[in-house]
Amino acid sequence: MPIANLDKLAASLQQTGLHLSQESLEQLTPANDSTLKEKELVGTLQITFVHNEPDLLREVTAVLG
């Protein structure tokens, strides 16, 4: 993703109702340096859902072969 599109990513995430921490918002603010805006950003996106329920466990059967 081009670094210049980070603000669009932040806006799209917030439109879903996702609350971003201040640290996340700061990291999604593109740099003012025009040479940096042309660079690609490679990374991962991790979303953690916090809940007060036990984990859902499912039994997985073995597959032969």
C-alpha positions as CSV (number, residue, x, y, z in Angstrom):
1,M,0.0,0.0,0.0
2,P,1.3,3.4,-0.8
3,I,2.1,5.4,2.4
4,A,0.0,8.2,1.0
5,N,-3.1,6.0,1.4
6,L,-2.7,5.4,5.2
7,D,-5.2,8.2,6.0
8,K,-7.8,6.5,3.8
9,L,-7.1,3.2,5.6
10,A,-7.6,4.9,9.0
11,A,-10.9,6.5,7.8
12,S,-12.2,3.3,6.4
13,L,-11.5,1.4,9.6
14,Q,-13.2,4.0,11.7
15,Q,-16.3,4.0,9.4
16,T,-16.8,0.4,10.4
17,G,-17.2,1.5,14.0
18,L,-13.7,0.2,14.9
19,H,-12.1,2.3,17.7
20,L,-8.4,2.9,17.0
21,S,-6.1,3.8,19.8
22,Q,-4.2,7.1,19.7
23,E,-1.0,5.2,19.0
24,S,-2.7,3.5,16.0
25,L,-4.0,6.8,14.7
26,E,-0.6,8.4,14.9
27,Q,1.0,5.5,13.0
28,L,-1.6,5.8,10.3
29,T,-0.9,9.5,9.8
30,P,1.2,9.8,6.6
31,A,4.5,11.6,6.7
32,N,4.6,15.1,5.2
33,D,7.8,14.2,3.3
34,S,6.6,13.9,-0.4
35,T,9.4,11.4,-1.1
36,L,8.1,9.0,1.6
37,K,4.5,9.2,0.3
38,E,5.6,7.5,-2.9
39,K,7.0,4.5,-1.1
40,E,5.2,1.3,-0.6
41,L,4.4,0.1,3.0
42,V,4.6,-3.6,3.5
43,G,3.1,-5.1,6.7
44,T,0.3,-6.9,8.4
45,L,-3.0,-5.8,10.0
46,Q,-3.9,-7.4,13.3
47,I,-7.4,-6.9,14.8
48,T,-8.1,-8.2,18.2
49,F,-11.7,-8.6,19.4
50,V,-11.9,-8.3,23.2
51,H,-14.9,-10.2,24.8
52,N,-15.9,-11.5,28.1
53,E,-17.0,-14.9,26.9
54,P,-15.0,-18.2,26.9
55,D,-13.2,-19.3,23.7
56,L,-15.2,-21.3,21.3
57,L,-13.5,-24.7,21.0
58,R,-14.3,-27.1,18.1
59,E,-13.2,-30.6,17.8
60,V,-11.4,-31.3,14.6
61,T,-11.4,-34.9,13.3
62,A,-8.3,-36.4,11.9
63,V,-8.0,-36.8,8.2
64,L,-6.3,-40.0,7.0
65,G,-3.9,-40.0,4.1
